[in-house]
Amino acid sequence: MTGSKPGVGKEPRTGRSLKAQQRRQEILQIAMDTFAARGYNNASLQEIADRAGVTQAGVLHYFRSKAQLLTSVLELRDATDIEQLGPERPRGMAFLRHLVDTVRRNAEREGIVRLYAVLSAESVTEGHPAQDYFRDRYTGLRAMVTEALAEASELGEIRADANLEDAANAIIAVMDGLQVQWLLAPDSVDMTASTDRVITALLAELSTSRT
């Protein structure tokens, strides 16, 4: 699932040669790992440059600023989510089941999960360059899940009088909260099973068969 992206800085420079494109991807991946491990505020361009084997000027050749580098990292994360979702998202209850599949895939990509958890929490601080990104992302996620619940209502899968916005907020909160618990204790937290349990219980509560 993806939301809107922040308009931080200008578009990154794109090298013409294959070698330049490969170097840009290397820097982007190193920046992703660094931001995930240290957060945006604690990570430095010098650290990223050292890990990439280039100078700070070399990093800035591809990304005009640290904020632009962060934007490109978040765009790469979103591109991965879009690829996994496919050309058309499932409708109604099928979309909620898709969320469980998303959690299952996330359990196999710890770096992406850590990046999201660290930066989303850090973005609430004043002046953070990803604040608009995550605000827009959560708005988009709430709208997407609420729309899927509305489709389920239209299909007769859940009650028409259900509070869809509250249900959407609960689903997103559970998924994000489980990510943090899993990152801290991966052997003790089964994100997929817990997400499936909560969504199943929520759908049972919203079911048309409930009196």
Secondary structure, DSSP 8 states (H G I E B T S, - for coil): --------SS-----SSHHHHHHHHHHHHHHHHHHHHHHHHH--HHHHHHHHTS-HHHHHHHSSSHHHHHHHHHHHHHHHHHHHH-SS---THHHHHHHHHHHHHHTT-HHHHHHHHHHHHHTTSTT-TTHHHHHHHHHHHHHHHHHHHHHHHHTTSB-TT--HHHHHHHHHHHHHHHHHHHHH-TTT--HHHHHHHHHHHHHHHHBTT--
